[in-house]
């Protein structure tokens, strides 16, 4: 059989490609920025849908205002007293960020100490687990006795709640280094400092950031808990005052602001994680 003159020797080993517009059209993949925009749009739609369902339930059930109000009433309250809510939001935000910063620093240091020292791990790890089982609301009065009724006591309550996820995640992250890399560092006679800085903490960063995303939301809750116990300012105080006055629009307005703060801080920590560990996005 004689081969067709249009088919060369070089082309015989190649697979056949379908002709037509579909074969010529390049495959377009969505970039990470477009994926982020899509995710943000879906999140906004989800939140708006939740508010719509909430308002619909209130409209259909028509409960008395001292039992339940809809999101429209809460947003009207926010619009009528923006300065009041902004001032108290700023106070709670300061307390939460201070507690988160302290909790992050102490949590990472404590997690590293647990990993690198078997003596500290033997004595401290069971004690930390025991303390972690204590409800943090029970610890709040103790911090108020120690640090008074001001800013410091709320920040330390937030720190106590944000501390433990970072301890556990740092300890687990430092222990996640592959055995092959550890052996390679020993073969190349890398110092303990270089192994820690160049290998172990690099592997621990994603785990630490995962703990930070949990801790930042807990820090906001910790600041509110401190304001519940002994606060004269902040969103926790707004909620307690609204509760005593059976003012549900103010209470739900504070809830919405708290949720917005926690969500915004969570996404900021997540964004920082994407910048710090860009290689993690390619392994998903």
Secondary structure, 3 states (H helix, E strand, C coil): CCCCCCCCCCCCCCCCCCCCHHHHCCCCCCCHHHHHHHHHHHHHHHHHHHHHHHHHHHHHHCCCCCCCCCHHHHHHHHHHCHHHHHHHHHHHHHHHHHHHHHHHHHHHHHHHHHHHCHHHHHHHHHHHHHHHCCCHHHHHHHHHHHHCCCHHHHHHHHHHHHHHHHHHHHHHHHCCCCHHHHHHHHHCCCCHHHHHHHHHHHHHHHHHHHHHHHHHHHHHHHHHHHHHHHCCCCHHHHHHHHHHCCCHHHHHHHHHHHHHHHHHHHHHHHHHHHHHCHHHHHHC
